[in-house]
Structure formats: structure tokens, C-alpha cells
Amino acid sequence: MPKRVDHEDRRRQIAAAVRRIAADRGLEGVSLNEVAAEAGISKGFVQHYFASRDDMLRFAATTLRGGLEERIATPIRVRDLLIALLPLDDAGRDDALVANAFLVRALKDPEIAGHFRTGHGLLRDAVAALLSTAQADGDLAQSVDPAAEAALLLALVAGLGDAVLLGYQSGDEAIALIDLHLSRITA
């Protein structure tokens, strides 16, 4: 009986190799040969699943939201979600480096840009929902617009994440700034 192969699992395996390389060397380091070596498979195997480097990168971009969707699916406080988005440990740092590498690519690739817009929309909606809940519970000032505040908070965290990556803010300093901002909007 022929061996059953989970083709989607193989594509995800290749995408994981792309992400590891991107975290270490940026997308400049991603080639069919490098991905094959990182994944422990042949270049022909990679080419079986992806006709080109662009196809492989576009698919890998679809897998960036996996961890994000897990984080926003669990009902947590806004503060917890914002802190979870910061690159405070090795996994968070790798996620941020990969996202930044793909962000640059998204500026020239409409398909990847679409994945970013979708992911950002999901995240913005999750933050807005948490803010709405906090407002209904009396924990957030009634003057705050949850949708606008969600956009502001995500912009704040994006900037703080870059600052942590570049080393001009520590993780503790970034958390303190998030706390400062949240203290200004709580009831």
C-alpha cells in the first residue's frame, strides 16, 4: 500500500524552515537550496511543492498568523495581549524578526500585503473587543473609542517592539510604557 503523505503538512514544514532562516538571516537568506537544507529535504522536494521562491514566500506569509491567532483566541486582558506581542523572549524575538522581514517584502507584493492587512484586522478587532468588554465592565473610561484606541495601542506596541529589537528600550521599559498609556484610559 502506498505511503499516505500529508501535502499540507509538508508545505507547513517548508514554511517553518523559511521562517527559521528569515529570523536568522532575513529573507535575503531564503533560497530553495537554503530552505531544503534547513528542512532536511532535497531541493527537488521543495520544488515539488513550490514552483518558485516567490510562491514559497507567499505561502510562508500565510503561516505567520498561527501564533497570533492562538494568542488572541484566548480571552485575556488587553494588557496581556499587548505584552504578548512584544519580543520579550527568543520565540517573540524570532516572530518579530520574521514579521519585519516579511513586512518589507509586503511593500512590493500585494498578496503578502493582503495577509498582513487581514492579520492586522483580526488583531485590531480582538483588541477592540477586549476594550469594549473592559468599558462595559467599568474598567475603561467611557470617553474612549475602543476601535480608535485599538489602532493606537497596536501602533504603540509595534513601535515599542522595534525599539526592543534594536536595543534602545528594554522589555521592562516597553511594558512600563504600555502600563503608562493604559493608566491614562482606565476608569
Backbone as JSON Lines, residues from 0, in Angstrom:
{"i":0,"aa":"M","n":[0.84,-1.18,0.0],"ca":[0.0,0.0,0.0],"c":[0.89,1.25,0.0]}
{"i":1,"aa":"P","n":[0.59,2.23,-0.88],"ca":[1.43,3.42,-0.94],"c":[1.34,4.26,0.34]}
{"i":2,"aa":"K","n":[2.46,4.9,0.64],"ca":[2.52,5.74,1.84],"c":[1.66,6.99,1.64]}
{"i":3,"aa":"R","n":[0.82,7.3,2.64],"ca":[-0.01,8.5,2.55],"c":[0.81,9.69,3.01]}
{"i":4,"aa":"V","n":[0.79,10.72,2.2],"ca":[1.56,11.92,2.5],"c":[0.6,13.07,2.74]}
{"i":5,"aa":"D","n":[0.8,13.76,3.83],"ca":[0.01,14.95,4.12],"c":[0.71,16.13,3.46]}
{"i":6,"aa":"H","n":[0.22,16.49,2.28],"ca":[0.88,17.54,1.5],"c":[0.86,18.89,2.2]}
{"i":7,"aa":"E","n":[-0.23,19.18,2.88],"ca":[-0.31,20.46,3.59],"c":[0.71,20.5,4.74]}
{"i":8,"aa":"D","n":[0.9,19.37,5.4],"ca":[1.9,19.3,6.46],"c":[3.3,19.51,5.89]}
{"i":9,"aa":"R","n":[3.57,18.95,4.74],"ca":[4.88,19.14,4.1],"c":[5.09,20.6,3.73]}
{"i":10,"aa":"R","n":[4.06,21.25,3.23],"ca":[4.17,22.68,2.89],"c":[4.42,23.51,4.15]}
{"i":11,"aa":"R","n":[3.75,23.13,5.25],"ca":[3.99,23.85,6.52],"c":[5.4,23.61,7.04]}
{"i":12,"aa":"Q","n":[5.93,22.4,6.83],"ca":[7.3,22.08,7.23],"c":[8.28,22.98,6.47]}
{"i":13,"aa":"I","n":[8.05,23.16,5.2],"ca":[8.91,24.02,4.38],"c":[8.76,25.48,4.83]}
{"i":14,"aa":"A","n":[7.52,25.9,5.1],"ca":[7.3,27.28,5.57],"c":[8.0,27.53,6.9]}
{"i":15,"aa":"A","n":[8.02,26.54,7.77],"ca":[8.71,26.68,9.06],"c":[10.21,26.87,8.82]}
{"i":16,"aa":"A","n":[10.76,26.19,7.85],"ca":[12.18,26.37,7.52],"c":[12.41,27.79,6.99]}
{"i":17,"aa":"V","n":[11.49,28.28,6.17],"ca":[11.6,29.66,5.67],"c":[11.61,30.63,6.84]}
{"i":18,"aa":"R","n":[10.71,30.44,7.8],"ca":[10.64,31.34,8.96],"c":[11.93,31.29,9.79]}
{"i":19,"aa":"R","n":[12.48,30.1,9.98],"ca":[13.73,29.99,10.75],"c":[14.86,30.73,10.06]}
{"i":20,"aa":"I","n":[14.96,30.58,8.76],"ca":[16.01,31.29,8.01],"c":[15.76,32.79,8.08]}
{"i":21,"aa":"A","n":[14.52,33.2,7.9],"ca":[14.19,34.64,7.93],"c":[14.52,35.24,9.29]}
{"i":22,"aa":"A","n":[14.29,34.51,10.36],"ca":[14.6,35.01,11.7],"c":[16.11,35.17,11.88]}
{"i":23,"aa":"D","n":[16.86,34.3,11.25],"ca":[18.32,34.3,11.42],"c":[19.02,35.24,10.44]}
{"i":24,"aa":"R","n":[18.57,35.26,9.18],"ca":[19.3,35.99,8.13],"c":[18.44,36.91,7.29]}
{"i":25,"aa":"G","n":[17.16,37.02,7.62],"ca":[16.27,37.82,6.79],"c":[15.86,37.06,5.55]}
{"i":26,"aa":"L","n":[14.99,37.65,4.76],"ca":[14.52,36.97,3.55],"c":[15.62,36.87,2.49]}
{"i":27,"aa":"E","n":[16.65,37.69,2.63],"ca":[17.78,37.6,1.69],"c":[18.43,36.22,1.76]}
{"i":28,"aa":"G","n":[18.37,35.58,2.91],"ca":[18.97,34.26,3.09],"c":[18.09,33.12,2.62]}
{"i":29,"aa":"V","n":[16.88,33.42,2.2],"ca":[15.94,32.38,1.8],"c":[16.11,32.06,0.31]}
{"i":30,"aa":"S","n":[16.59,30.86,0.05],"ca":[16.67,30.35,-1.32],"c":[16.13,28.92,-1.28]}
{"i":31,"aa":"L","n":[15.85,28.37,-2.42],"ca":[15.36,26.99,-2.46],"c":[16.39,26.05,-1.84]}
{"i":32,"aa":"N","n":[17.68,26.28,-2.15],"ca":[18.74,25.42,-1.59],"c":[18.81,25.55,-0.07]}
{"i":33,"aa":"E","n":[18.77,26.8,0.44],"ca":[18.88,27.02,1.89],"c":[17.68,26.44,2.62]}
{"i":34,"aa":"V","n":[16.5,26.6,2.04],"ca":[15.3,26.06,2.67],"c":[15.35,24.54,2.69]}
{"i":35,"aa":"A","n":[15.78,23.95,1.61],"ca":[15.9,22.49,1.56],"c":[16.86,22.01,2.64]}
{"i":36,"aa":"A","n":[18.0,22.67,2.76],"ca":[18.99,22.26,3.77],"c":[18.42,22.44,5.17]}
{"i":37,"aa":"E","n":[17.75,23.55,5.42],"ca":[17.18,23.82,6.75],"c":[16.09,22.82,7.1]}
{"i":38,"aa":"A","n":[15.31,22.43,6.11],"ca":[14.21,21.49,6.35],"c":[14.67,20.03,6.32]}
{"i":39,"aa":"G","n":[15.92,19.81,5.89],"ca":[16.44,18.44,5.82],"c":[15.84,17.64,4.69]}
{"i":40,"aa":"I","n":[15.54,18.32,3.58],"ca":[14.96,17.66,2.4],"c":[15.72,18.1,1.17]}
{"i":41,"aa":"S","n":[15.4,17.53,0.03],"ca":[16.09,17.9,-1.2],"c":[15.46,19.15,-1.83]}
{"i":42,"aa":"K","n":[16.26,19.82,-2.65],"ca":[15.75,20.98,-3.38],"c":[14.59,20.56,-4.28]}
{"i":43,"aa":"G","n":[14.68,19.39,-4.87],"ca":[13.6,18.89,-5.73],"c":[12.31,18.71,-4.97]}
{"i":44,"aa":"F","n":[12.43,18.31,-3.71],"ca":[11.25,18.15,-2.85],"c":[10.59,19.51,-2.62]}
{"i":45,"aa":"V","n":[11.4,20.53,-2.36],"ca":[10.87,21.89,-2.19],"c":[10.18,22.33,-3.48]}
{"i":46,"aa":"Q","n":[10.82,22.07,-4.61],"ca":[10.26,22.48,-5.9],"c":[8.99,21.71,-6.25]}
{"i":47,"aa":"H","n":[8.84,20.52,-5.7],"ca":[7.61,19.76,-5.91],"c":[6.42,20.51,-5.31]}
{"i":48,"aa":"Y","n":[6.64,21.18,-4.19],"ca":[5.55,21.89,-3.51],"c":[5.45,23.36,-3.89]}
{"i":49,"aa":"F","n":[6.54,23.95,-4.35],"ca":[6.53,25.37,-4.7],"c":[7.28,25.57,-6.01]}
{"i":50,"aa":"A","n":[6.59,26.17,-6.97],"ca":[7.18,26.35,-8.3],"c":[8.3,27.39,-8.3]}
{"i":51,"aa":"S","n":[8.27,28.3,-7.33],"ca":[9.28,29.36,-7.3],"c":[9.51,29.83,-5.87]}
{"i":52,"aa":"R","n":[10.55,30.61,-5.71],"ca":[10.84,31.22,-4.41],"c":[9.68,32.12,-4.0]}
{"i":53,"aa":"D","n":[9.14,32.88,-4.93],"ca":[8.02,33.76,-4.63],"c":[6.81,32.98,-4.1]}
{"i":54,"aa":"D","n":[6.5,31.86,-4.76],"ca":[5.38,31.02,-4.28],"c":[5.64,30.53,-2.86]}
{"i":55,"aa":"M","n":[6.87,30.13,-2.6],"ca":[7.23,29.63,-1.29],"c":[7.1,30.75,-0.24]}
{"i":56,"aa":"L","n":[7.57,31.96,-0.56],"ca":[7.47,33.08,0.37],"c":[6.02,33.47,0.61]}
{"i":57,"aa":"R","n":[5.22,33.46,-0.45],"ca":[3.81,33.82,-0.28],"c":[3.1,32.82,0.63]}
{"i":58,"aa":"F","n":[3.4,31.54,0.45],"ca":[2.78,30.55,1.34],"c":[3.28,30.73,2.77]}
{"i":59,"aa":"A","n":[4.58,30.93,2.93],"ca":[5.13,31.12,4.27],"c":[4.48,32.31,4.96]}
{"i":60,"aa":"A","n":[4.16,33.35,4.2],"ca":[3.5,34.53,4.78],"c":[2.13,34.17,5.33]}
{"i":61,"aa":"T","n":[1.47,33.18,4.75],"ca":[0.15,32.78,5.26],"c":[0.26,32.08,6.6]}
{"i":62,"aa":"T","n":[1.45,31.61,6.95],"ca":[1.63,30.87,8.2],"c":[2.07,31.76,9.35]}
{"i":63,"aa":"L","n":[2.3,33.03,9.09],"ca":[2.79,33.94,10.13],"c":[1.75,34.17,11.23]}
{"i":64,"aa":"R","n":[0.48,34.06,10.89],"ca":[-0.57,34.36,11.86],"c":[-0.84,33.24,12.86]}
{"i":65,"aa":"G","n":[-0.27,32.07,12.66],"ca":[-0.58,30.93,13.52],"c":[-0.47,31.24,15.0]}
{"i":66,"aa":"G","n":[0.67,31.72,15.43],"ca":[0.87,32.04,16.83],"c":[-0.01,33.2,17.28]}
{"i":67,"aa":"L","n":[-0.19,34.17,16.41],"ca":[-1.03,35.32,16.73],"c":[-2.47,34.89,16.97]}
{"i":68,"aa":"E","n":[-2.99,34.05,16.1],"ca":[-4.37,33.59,16.26],"c":[-4.55,32.82,17.56]}
{"i":69,"aa":"E","n":[-3.54,32.05,17.95],"ca":[-3.62,31.34,19.22],"c":[-3.68,32.32,20.39]}
{"i":70,"aa":"R","n":[-2.87,33.38,20.31],"ca":[-2.83,34.35,21.41],"c":[-4.12,35.14,21.53]}
{"i":71,"aa":"I","n":[-4.76,35.47,20.41],"ca":[-5.97,36.3,20.5],"c":[-7.23,35.46,20.67]}
{"i":72,"aa":"A","n":[-7.13,34.15,20.53],"ca":[-8.3,33.3,20.69],"c":[-8.65,33.1,22.17]}
{"i":73,"aa":"T","n":[-7.67,33.24,23.02],"ca":[-7.88,33.05,24.46],"c":[-8.32,34.38,25.06]}
{"i":74,"aa":"P","n":[-9.44,34.39,25.78],"ca":[-9.88,35.66,26.38],"c":[-8.9,36.09,27.47]}
{"i":75,"aa":"I","n":[-8.25,37.22,27.22],"ca":[-7.3,37.78,28.17],"c":[-7.51,39.27,28.28]}
{"i":76,"aa":"R","n":[-6.8,39.9,29.18],"ca":[-6.88,41.36,29.31],"c":[-6.09,42.02,28.19]}
{"i":77,"aa":"V","n":[-6.44,43.25,27.89],"ca":[-5.74,44.0,26.84],"c":[-4.25,44.05,27.15]}
{"i":78,"aa":"R","n":[-3.91,44.35,28.39],"ca":[-2.5,44.46,28.76],"c":[-1.76,43.17,28.43]}
{"i":79,"aa":"D","n":[-2.35,42.03,28.75],"ca":[-1.71,40.74,28.49],"c":[-1.47,40.53,27.0]}
{"i":80,"aa":"L","n":[-2.44,40.89,26.2],"ca":[-2.31,40.73,24.76],"c":[-1.21,41.63,24.22]}
{"i":81,"aa":"L","n":[-1.19,42.89,24.66],"ca":[-0.17,43.82,24.18],"c":[1.23,43.36,24.56]}
{"i":82,"aa":"I","n":[1.39,42.88,25.77],"ca":[2.7,42.4,26.2],"c":[3.09,41.15,25.43]}
{"i":83,"aa":"A","n":[2.12,40.3,25.12],"ca":[2.42,39.08,24.34],"c":[2.93,39.41,22.95]}
{"i":84,"aa":"L","n":[2.62,40.6,22.45],"ca":[3.07,40.99,21.12],"c":[4.5,41.53,21.12]}
{"i":85,"aa":"L","n":[5.05,41.83,22.28],"ca":[6.41,42.35,22.36],"c":[7.43,41.22,22.24]}
{"i":86,"aa":"P","n":[8.59,41.5,21.64],"ca":[9.64,40.48,21.51],"c":[10.45,40.36,22.8]}
{"i":87,"aa":"L","n":[9.86,39.72,23.82],"ca":[10.48,39.67,25.14],"c":[11.27,38.39,25.4]}
{"i":88,"aa":"D","n":[11.1,37.38,24.56],"ca":[11.85,36.14,24.71],"c":[12.33,35.71,23.33]}
{"i":89,"aa":"D","n":[13.03,34.6,23.27],"ca":[13.59,34.16,21.99],"c":[12.51,33.91,20.94]}
{"i":90,"aa":"A","n":[11.42,33.27,21.34],"ca":[10.34,32.99,20.38],"c":[9.7,34.29,19.9]}
{"i":91,"aa":"G","n":[9.45,35.22,20.81],"ca":[8.87,36.5,20.42],"c":[9.81,37.3,19.53]}
{"i":92,"aa":"R","n":[11.1,37.23,19.85],"ca":[12.09,37.93,19.03],"c":[12.11,37.34,17.62]}
{"i":93,"aa":"D","n":[12.13,36.02,17.53],"ca":[12.12,35.38,16.2],"c":[10.86,35.76,15.43]}
{"i":94,"aa":"D","n":[9.7,35.72,16.09],"ca":[8.45,36.09,15.43],"c":[8.51,37.52,14.91]}
{"i":95,"aa":"A","n":[9.06,38.43,15.71],"ca":[9.15,39.84,15.31],"c":[10.12,40.0,14.14]}
{"i":96,"aa":"L","n":[11.25,39.32,14.19],"ca":[12.21,39.42,13.09],"c":[11.62,38.89,11.79]}
{"i":97,"aa":"V","n":[10.91,37.78,11.86],"ca":[10.28,37.2,10.67],"c":[9.2,38.14,10.13]}
{"i":98,"aa":"A","n":[8.37,38.66,11.04],"ca":[7.31,39.58,10.61],"c":[7.91,40.81,9.94]}
{"i":99,"aa":"N","n":[8.98,41.36,10.52],"ca":[9.61,42.53,9.92],"c":[10.21,42.21,8.56]}
{"i":100,"aa":"A","n":[10.8,41.04,8.42],"ca":[11.35,40.64,7.12],"c":[10.25,40.56,6.07]}
{"i":101,"aa":"F","n":[9.12,39.96,6.45],"ca":[8.01,39.85,5.51],"c":[7.32,41.19,5.28]}
{"i":102,"aa":"L","n":[7.36,42.08,6.26],"ca":[6.76,43.4,6.08],"c":[7.43,44.14,4.94]}
{"i":103,"aa":"V","n":[8.74,44.07,4.89],"ca":[9.47,44.72,3.79],"c":[9.05,44.11,2.46]}
{"i":104,"aa":"R","n":[8.93,42.8,2.43],"ca":[8.5,42.11,1.21],"c":[7.07,42.52,0.82]}
{"i":105,"aa":"A","n":[6.21,42.7,1.83],"ca":[4.81,43.05,1.59],"c":[4.67,44.41,0.89]}
{"i":106,"aa":"L","n":[5.66,45.27,1.06],"ca":[5.59,46.58,0.41],"c":[5.59,46.48,-1.11]}
{"i":107,"aa":"K","n":[6.11,45.37,-1.62],"ca":[6.17,45.17,-3.08],"c":[5.33,44.0,-3.57]}
{"i":108,"aa":"D","n":[4.74,43.25,-2.64],"ca":[3.98,42.06,-3.02],"c":[2.55,42.19,-2.48]}
{"i":109,"aa":"P","n":[1.59,42.49,-3.35],"ca":[0.22,42.71,-2.9],"c":[-0.4,41.51,-2.18]}
{"i":110,"aa":"E","n":[-0.01,40.3,-2.57],"ca":[-0.58,39.12,-1.91],"c":[-0.11,39.04,-0.46]}
{"i":111,"aa":"I","n":[1.17,39.25,-0.23],"ca":[1.69,39.24,1.14],"c":[1.12,40.42,1.92]}
{"i":112,"aa":"A","n":[1.0,41.57,1.27],"ca":[0.4,42.73,1.93],"c":[-1.02,42.42,2.38]}
{"i":113,"aa":"G","n":[-1.76,41.68,1.57],"ca":[-3.12,41.29,1.93],"c":[-3.15,40.42,3.17]}
{"i":114,"aa":"H","n":[-2.17,39.53,3.31],"ca":[-2.09,38.69,4.51],"c":[-1.83,39.56,5.74]}
{"i":115,"aa":"F","n":[-0.97,40.56,5.59],"ca":[-0.69,41.48,6.7],"c":[-1.95,42.26,7.08]}
{"i":116,"aa":"R","n":[-2.67,42.76,6.08],"ca":[-3.89,43.52,6.37],"c":[-4.92,42.65,7.09]}
{"i":117,"aa":"T","n":[-5.07,41.42,6.63],"ca":[-6.02,40.51,7.29],"c":[-5.61,40.25,8.73]}
{"i":118,"aa":"G","n":[-4.34,39.94,8.94],"ca":[-3.85,39.66,10.29],"c":[-3.98,40.87,11.2]}
{"i":119,"aa":"H","n":[-3.66,42.04,10.67],"ca":[-3.78,43.25,11.47],"c":[-5.24,43.52,11.82]}
{"i":120,"aa":"G","n":[-6.12,43.29,10.87],"ca":[-7.55,43.48,11.12],"c":[-8.06,42.56,12.22]}
{"i":121,"aa":"L","n":[-7.64,41.3,12.19],"ca":[-8.03,40.36,13.24],"c":[-7.52,40.81,14.61]}
{"i":122,"aa":"L","n":[-6.29,41.25,14.63],"ca":[-5.7,41.69,15.89],"c":[-6.38,42.96,16.39]}
{"i":123,"aa":"R","n":[-6.6,43.92,15.5],"ca":[-7.28,45.17,15.89],"c":[-8.68,44.87,16.43]}
{"i":124,"aa":"D","n":[-9.4,43.98,15.77],"ca":[-10.74,43.62,16.23],"c":[-10.7,42.95,17.6]}
{"i":125,"aa":"A","n":[-9.68,42.1,17.82],"ca":[-9.57,41.42,19.12],"c":[-9.28,42.43,20.23]}
{"i":126,"aa":"V","n":[-8.38,43.37,19.96],"ca":[-8.08,44.4,20.97],"c":[-9.3,45.27,21.21]}
{"i":127,"aa":"A","n":[-9.99,45.67,20.16],"ca":[-11.19,46.49,20.31],"c":[-12.26,45.76,21.11]}
{"i":128,"aa":"A","n":[-12.41,44.47,20.89],"ca":[-13.39,43.69,21.64],"c":[-13.03,43.63,23.12]}
{"i":129,"aa":"L","n":[-11.74,43.44,23.41],"ca":[-11.31,43.43,24.81],"c":[-11.54,44.79,25.46]}
{"i":130,"aa":"L","n":[-11.29,45.85,24.71],"ca":[-11.52,47.21,25.23],"c":[-13.02,47.45,25.46]}
{"i":131,"aa":"S","n":[-13.84,46.99,24.55],"ca":[-15.29,47.14,24.71],"c":[-15.78,46.42,25.96]}
{"i":132,"aa":"T","n":[-15.25,45.22,26.17],"ca":[-15.61,44.46,27.37],"c":[-15.17,45.2,28.63]}
{"i":133,"aa":"A","n":[-13.94,45.72,28.61],"ca":[-13.44,46.48,29.77],"c":[-14.3,47.71,30.0]}
{"i":134,"aa":"Q","n":[-14.74,48.34,28.93],"ca":[-15.58,49.53,29.06],"c":[-16.94,49.16,29.65]}
{"i":135,"aa":"A","n":[-17.51,48.07,29.19],"ca":[-18.8,47.61,29.72],"c":[-18.69,47.23,31.19]}
{"i":136,"aa":"D","n":[-17.53,46.73,31.59],"ca":[-17.3,46.36,32.99],"c":[-16.94,47.55,33.87]}
{"i":137,"aa":"G","n":[-16.81,48.72,33.25],"ca":[-16.47,49.91,34.02],"c":[-14.98,50.1,34.25]}
{"i":138,"aa":"D","n":[-14.15,49.32,33.56],"ca":[-12.7,49.41,33.75],"c":[-12.02,50.35,32.76]}
{"i":139,"aa":"L","n":[-12.76,50.82,31.77],"ca":[-12.21,51.69,30.74],"c":[-13.07,52.95,30.68]}
{"i":140,"aa":"A","n":[-12.43,54.09,30.57],"ca":[-13.16,55.36,30.53],"c":[-14.2,55.33,29.41]}
{"i":141,"aa":"Q","n":[-15.37,55.88,29.69],"ca":[-16.46,55.89,28.7],"c":[-16.13,56.78,27.5]}
{"i":142,"aa":"S","n":[-15.21,57.72,27.66],"ca":[-14.85,58.61,26.56],"c":[-13.96,57.94,25.52]}
{"i":143,"aa":"V","n":[-13.47,56.75,25.8],"ca":[-12.56,56.05,24.9],"c":[-13.35,55.35,23.8]}
{"i":144,"aa":"D","n":[-12.93,55.54,22.56],"ca":[-13.49,54.82,21.42],"c":[-12.67,53.53,21.26]}
{"i":145,"aa":"P","n":[-13.25,52.37,21.55],"ca":[-12.48,51.12,21.51],"c":[-11.78,50.85,20.17]}
{"i":146,"aa":"A","n":[-12.42,51.15,19.07],"ca":[-11.8,50.89,17.76],"c":[-10.6,51.79,17.53]}
{"i":147,"aa":"A","n":[-10.74,53.07,17.82],"ca":[-9.62,54.0,17.64],"c":[-8.5,53.68,18.62]}
{"i":148,"aa":"E","n":[-8.87,53.37,19.84],"ca":[-7.85,53.04,20.85],"c":[-7.1,51.77,20.48]}
{"i":149,"aa":"A","n":[-7.79,50.8,19.91],"ca":[-7.12,49.56,19.48],"c":[-6.04,49.89,18.44]}
{"i":150,"aa":"A","n":[-6.38,50.75,17.48],"ca":[-5.39,51.14,16.47],"c":[-4.2,51.85,17.11]}
{"i":151,"aa":"L","n":[-4.46,52.74,18.07],"ca":[-3.38,53.44,18.76],"c":[-2.5,52.48,19.55]}
{"i":152,"aa":"L","n":[-3.12,51.56,20.26],"ca":[-2.36,50.61,21.06],"c":[-1.49,49.7,20.2]}
{"i":153,"aa":"L","n":[-2.01,49.28,19.07],"ca":[-1.21,48.44,18.19],"c":[-0.04,49.22,17.58]}
{"i":154,"aa":"A","n":[-0.26,50.49,17.27],"ca":[0.84,51.31,16.78],"c":[1.9,51.49,17.87]}
{"i":155,"aa":"L","n":[1.45,51.7,19.09],"ca":[2.37,51.83,20.22],"c":[3.2,50.55,20.38]}
{"i":156,"aa":"V","n":[2.55,49.41,20.37],"ca":[3.26,48.15,20.56],"c":[4.21,47.87,19.4]}
{"i":157,"aa":"A","n":[3.81,48.21,18.18],"ca":[4.7,48.0,17.03],"c":[5.98,48.81,17.2]}
{"i":158,"aa":"G","n":[5.82,50.06,17.57],"ca":[7.0,50.91,17.79],"c":[7.85,50.42,18.95]}
{"i":159,"aa":"L","n":[7.21,50.03,20.03],"ca":[7.96,49.51,21.18],"c":[8.66,48.19,20.84]}
{"i":160,"aa":"G","n":[8.0,47.36,20.05],"ca":[8.62,46.1,19.63],"c":[9.89,46.35,18.84]}
{"i":161,"aa":"D","n":[9.84,47.3,17.92],"ca":[11.04,47.64,17.16],"c":[12.12,48.2,18.08]}
{"i":162,"aa":"A","n":[11.72,49.02,19.05],"ca":[12.69,49.59,20.0],"c":[13.36,48.49,20.82]}
{"i":163,"aa":"V","n":[12.6,47.49,21.22],"ca":[13.18,46.37,21.97],"c":[14.12,45.58,21.07]}
{"i":164,"aa":"L","n":[13.71,45.32,19.83],"ca":[14.57,44.58,18.91],"c":[15.9,45.3,18.69]}
{"i":165,"aa":"L","n":[15.83,46.62,18.56],"ca":[17.03,47.41,18.29],"c":[17.84,47.7,19.54]}
{"i":166,"aa":"G","n":[17.26,47.42,20.7],"ca":[18.0,47.56,21.94],"c":[18.01,48.94,22.57]}
{"i":167,"aa":"Y","n":[17.17,49.86,22.1],"ca":[17.15,51.15,22.77],"c":[16.01,51.28,23.76]}
{"i":168,"aa":"Q","n":[15.25,50.22,23.94],"ca":[14.3,50.07,25.04],"c":[14.45,48.65,25.54]}
{"i":169,"aa":"S","n":[14.4,48.49,26.83],"ca":[14.39,47.13,27.38],"c":[12.95,46.63,27.37]}
{"i":170,"aa":"G","n":[12.78,45.35,27.56],"ca":[11.43,44.8,27.67],"c":[10.68,45.42,28.83]}
{"i":171,"aa":"D","n":[11.35,45.59,29.96],"ca":[10.7,46.19,31.12],"c":[10.29,47.63,30.85]}
{"i":172,"aa":"E","n":[11.12,48.37,30.14],"ca":[10.77,49.76,29.8],"c":[9.56,49.79,28.86]}
{"i":173,"aa":"A","n":[9.51,48.87,27.91],"ca":[8.38,48.81,26.98],"c":[7.09,48.49,27.74]}
{"i":174,"aa":"I","n":[7.16,47.55,28.67],"ca":[5.98,47.21,29.47],"c":[5.55,48.4,30.31]}
{"i":175,"aa":"A","n":[6.51,49.11,30.88],"ca":[6.17,50.29,31.69],"c":[5.47,51.35,30.85]}
{"i":176,"aa":"L","n":[5.86,51.51,29.6],"ca":[5.2,52.49,28.73],"c":[3.79,52.04,28.36]}
{"i":177,"aa":"I","n":[3.61,50.75,28.16],"ca":[2.25,50.23,27.92],"c":[1.39,50.5,29.15]}
{"i":178,"aa":"D","n":[1.93,50.21,30.32],"ca":[1.18,50.45,31.56],"c":[0.85,51.93,31.73]}
{"i":179,"aa":"L","n":[1.78,52.8,31.39],"ca":[1.54,54.24,31.49],"c":[0.38,54.64,30.59]}
{"i":180,"aa":"H","n":[0.39,54.16,29.37],"ca":[-0.69,54.52,28.45],"c":[-2.03,53.96,28.94]}
{"i":181,"aa":"L","n":[-2.02,52.7,29.35],"ca":[-3.28,52.12,29.82],"c":[-3.81,52.83,31.05]}
{"i":182,"aa":"S","n":[-2.93,53.33,31.9],"ca":[-3.39,54.05,33.1],"c":[-4.1,55.34,32.72]}
{"i":183,"aa":"R","n":[-3.82,55.87,31.56],"ca":[-4.46,57.12,31.12],"c":[-5.87,56.9,30.58]}
{"i":184,"aa":"I","n":[-6.2,55.65,30.26],"ca":[-7.53,55.41,29.67],"c":[-8.42,54.57,30.56]}
{"i":185,"aa":"T","n":[-7.9,54.11,31.68],"ca":[-8.73,53.31,32.57],"c":[-9.63,54.19,33.4]}
{"i":186,"aa":"A","n":[-10.75,53.62,33.79],"ca":[-11.73,54.39,34.57],"c":[-11.31,54.47,36.01]}
